[in-house]
């Protein structure tokens, strides 16, 4: 199967990869709801001054 995949064109490989990944990443309503609540809680904490924001530039500098 792998040898056959190697003979595919780059476009066909990309399509195959996309289809394979989509079979692994099924939406989970419960997890989505938990992340939505977490996001809301973080926004509320930021609005109340309980959470500080860090600029994207500072984050990127840390990992360069």
N, C-alpha and C positions, 0 to 999 in steps of 0.2 A: 504494500500500500504506500509506504514512504517513497519507494523508488518511483512509483507512478506519479506521486505528487511532485517529485523533482522535475519531471518532464513537462509540467504545466508551464504556461506562459506566466509572466509576472502578474498580469491581470487576473488570470484564473487562480493563481496561488492566493492573491488577495481576497478573491471571492470565497475560496475554500476556507481560508482562515477566518473570515468574517462569519461564515455560517457555523463553523466549529465553535467559535467563541460564543455566539448567540445561544448555542445549546447549553453552555455552562452557566450563563448569567441570567437566570430566571428571576423576574421581579418577585420580591417578597413584601407583601402589603404591610405586615407587622414591622419589618425592619424599616421600610420607608416611613411609616408613621412615627417610629422612634426617632429617626434622624430628623424628621420635620419638627418634632417636639424639641429635640436638642438644639436645632437651629433657632427656634423661637426663644428658648431659654437663654441662649447666648446673646441674641439681639436685645432681649430685655435686660440682661446683666450689663451689656454695653451701654444701653440707654440710661441705666441707673448709676452709671459710673463705677460699677463693680468689676468691670472687665476692660482692660486697656487693649487698644488695637496696635498692631505693629505694621508698618508700611511694607509693601511688597519689596521695595528696594532693600530694606534691612534684612528681610528674610532671605533674599537672594544673595546678599553679601555674605551671610553666614555660611552658605553652602558653596561658595565659589572657591 
